[in-house]
Amino acid sequence: MDKAKKEHQLTVSVSPHIKSEETTSRIMWSVNAALLPATVMGAYFFGPRAVFILAIAIIAAVLSEYIFQKSLNRKISVNDGSAFLTGLLLGMNLPPSVPFYIPIVGSFAAIVITKQLFGGLGFNVFNPALIGRAFLLISFPKLMTIWKEPTAAFIQFDAKTTATPLGILKEEGVAKLMEMFGDNITLYTQLFTGHRAGSIGETSSIALLIGAAFLLYRGYISWHIPVSFLGTAALMAWIFGTKGALFTGDPIVHLLSGGMLLGAFFMATDYVTCPSVRKGQILFGIGCGFLTMLIRLKGGYPEGVMFAILIMNCFSPIIDRGFRTKVFGAKKEIKESKK
Amino acid sequence: MPLATFKGGIHPPDKKELSKGRAISNTKPPKRVVIPLAQHIGAPCKLSVIVGQEVKKGEVIGTPEGFVSAPVHSSISGKVIAIGEFPNAMGRMVMSVVIENDGKEEWTSLKDNPDYMKLPPEELRAKVKDAGIVGMGGAAFPAHVKLSPPKEKAVDVVILNGAECEPYLTADYRLMIERPQDVVEGLKVLMKILGVNKGFIGIENNKPDAVEAMKKAASGESNIQVCPLEVKYPQGAEKMLIKAAVDREVPARGLPMDVGVVVHNIGTATAIYEAARYGKPLIERVVTVTGEGIKEPKNLMVKIGTLVSDLIEECGGFKSEAAKVVSGGPMMGFALYSLDVPVTKGTSGILVLPEEGVVHAEDFGPCIRCGRCIDICPMGLMPSMLSVLSEKGFYEETKEYNLFDCFECGSCTYVCPSKRPIVQLVRLAKSLVKP
C-alpha cells in the first residue's frame, strides 16, 4: 500500500465532490449566441454601419474591462463573456446612424461606471448596457434619436431618415401608422420580421423570439419575467392604448415595437440586476411592463423599456427580501404556535 | 401518475452502473483492524479492554456512556496490540483499539432464535442497543434512541430509506437485491418495537429491480408498502423522504418523530434483523468501493475497523488518474487525506475520483444571483444569500436566512455556475454563530 500512497498525493477538499458542468462563462456565451439571430437581422436591415457599431461597442466594452482590471491589479475576467455581452447589448440598443465614438462612450459608461466601480460582475445594481444607453440618450439626445429606414440592401449606405413606429404612434397617432404601413397585416408582418426603423438589434421580433426560445429551452432564463413583463404591457396597451377610449388599444403593435422583446427576454432577465426569487421576478416583470407603458403612453419619450427596467433594478434587492422563500416545514411551525 | 417526491432537488449523473452489478463479496480477513470508540453521534464509549488482551469476534471493547451512545465490538478475533488516538475518516484523532487478527474467526456467542418476533418490544429494543447499531446511512445516530420516542410523540409510521440518492453508492441496492427478506424482517422488528402497523420502504425509481425484489419480499405483509420515488437528490434525506412517502412535513428544526415517523436505513434494518434473531452485533457492513479511479469497483462486506488502504488493495488498486478518495457519497462524503483510516459503522462507500472534475476551492467566482440554488434547495432556503453574507463576514445576519435549517446536502454547490463553495461558507457561519 505504501507504493500507492507515494504515487498518489490525495486531493482533500470539502463536499460536494462533484459539480455540474454549468459555468458562468458558458451561460454568458450562450446568451451571446442567443442574440446572434437578432444581430444578423440588424446587420441585414441596417447595413455595414450597424456591424461596425456593434463591433466597436463590443471591443470597447471588453477593453474597458481589461484595462480597468489590469490597472487595479484585479483578476482579468474578460473571458467570461459578460463584458462581450454588455457591449453587444449596448450596440444592439443604438440607432444605426450614430457616430462611431458613441458606442465607445456608452461601453465605457456601462463597464467602468456601472459594473466595475460597483465591484464587478455580480455586484452592479443596474443593468450595465442600459445605463450605457441611458447615459448616451441624456448626453447626446439628438444623435440618439435619429432613425434610419431599413434598407435590406447591404451595400446601400445612405438610407433615409425616418421615425420609429413608436415615435409615429406618439406624435401622430395610430392612423398615421396605418397610412404608412398600409393595413394591419402588413404592419404586423413588418414588425415581426424587423423591417422598420429602430435600434440595430431590437427590430426583428422573430429573430429575438428564436434566441429567447433557445434560452428558455436551456433553462438560462425562466418564463417569470418575460411573461409578466409582456403580459402587463399588453394588458395596459389594450386598456389605455387608444386616446379617449378604453379597451380598444392594440397590444400587438406595442409588443412588437420598440425594445419590448429585447428588453423583456434579454435585459430584464439579467441575473445580477433582477430578483433571484421566482415569485419576486413576477412582481419585477409586472413593474417593468407597467412602467414601460406608463412612459410610452404618458411620458415624454416614445419608448419606455430602458427606464422601466432601470427603475425596477433599484427594487430588486428589496423584492428579494420581501419574497424570501419559505423554509421547508415552516408552515407547520406557524400553525403549532397559533395553537 | 407522477412518482412521489419533494420540491427542489437536483439530478447529478448517478454513476451507479460502475458497481451495481457486483454482488456483495467478503473481503480477505484483515490482518489488523483499528476500531474507534466513537463511531456514532453522542458520547464516546468507555474502553473495556487492555493491551495484550485476547478478544473474540463480537466481544464488547467499548461500553456506552450515556443514553445517546452505542457499544463497540471487536470485529475479528485476536489480540489487542495497541490502544491510543488514531485518525478517523474526518481527520480527527479518536481513541481507538487496534486488534491483530489471529485468523481463528472465533465468535463470542451467536444464537439463532427463530422465534425472535415473539419477544416483547423492550427485549428487542435492548437487543438493538446491545448490538451497537447506529444509523448506517452516514449519520451514525444510535438506533435505539430513535426507537425510544418520548411518550408525547405518537409514532405511527416506520419508513425504510432505500433511496440511496447519493450518486455512485450501491450498498443498500445490493442488500435489497440479495437479501430482501432480511430487510423486510428488519422492518417488522422496527414496527414491533415501536408498536406501529404502517411500514414503508422508499426506493428511488432508478432501481426498478430493487423495487420489484422488495415488493416480492413484502407481498405477504399487508401493512408494508413499497413506494417507488422520483430519482432526485436528496431524495434520501430524512425530511424529503417523509414528504415523498407519506406526505408529512417535518417542522423546521424538528424531528421526524414530530410527525409520527421514524426513518431507518436499509443497512440498519438488516443489522437490526440480525441482532434480533442471532444477537449479532454490528461488526461488519456493506461498503461500496467505486469511482472512476479504482480498478475494480465492488460491493464488499467489510469488518468495522478495516483500513481503507486494504479495501483499495482488495479492489485492484488505483488507476493512474485517481486523485481524490472520499468516504461516503460524492455529495456529502469526506475527502480522505490518508488511506490509513478505518471503515466505521457509518461508512457507506469509498469513492475514488479522478483528477478531472476535482474543483479546487480557489477557482470560484462571485455570485451572479442566477437563483439556481434557490430553485433547487430542498429546504427552501436562499443559499446564495447565505454564501454572500458568510463570505463578507455577516455571520449573525445569516440567521435571518435560516442558516441552521441547512443540512448541507450540497445541492446548491453542485448547481452553482460560479463554483462557489456555498456549503462550506454555510458551515463556516454555523461554526461562528449560536443557533
Interface residues (C-beta under 8 A of the other chain):
Chain A: M1 A4 K5 E7 H8 L10 T11 V12 S13 V14 S15 P16 H17 I18 K19 S20 E22 T23 T24 R26 I27 S77 D80 G119 G120 L121 G122 F123 Y271 V272 C274 S276 V277 R278 D320 R324 T325 K326 V327 F328 G329 A330 K331 K332 E333 E336
Chain B: F6 K7 I10 P12 P167 K239 K243 E249 V250 P251 A252 R253 G254 V259 S309 D310 I312 E313 G317 F318 A322 A323 K324 V325 V326 P330 M331 M332 G333 F334 A335 L336 Y337 S338 L339 L351 L353 E355 G357 V358 V359 H360 A361 G365 P366 C367 I368 R369 C370 G371 R372 I374 D375 C377 P378 M379 G380 L381 M382 S384 M385 Y401 N402 D405 E408 G410 T413 Y414 V415 C416 P417 S418 K419 P421 V423 Q424 R427
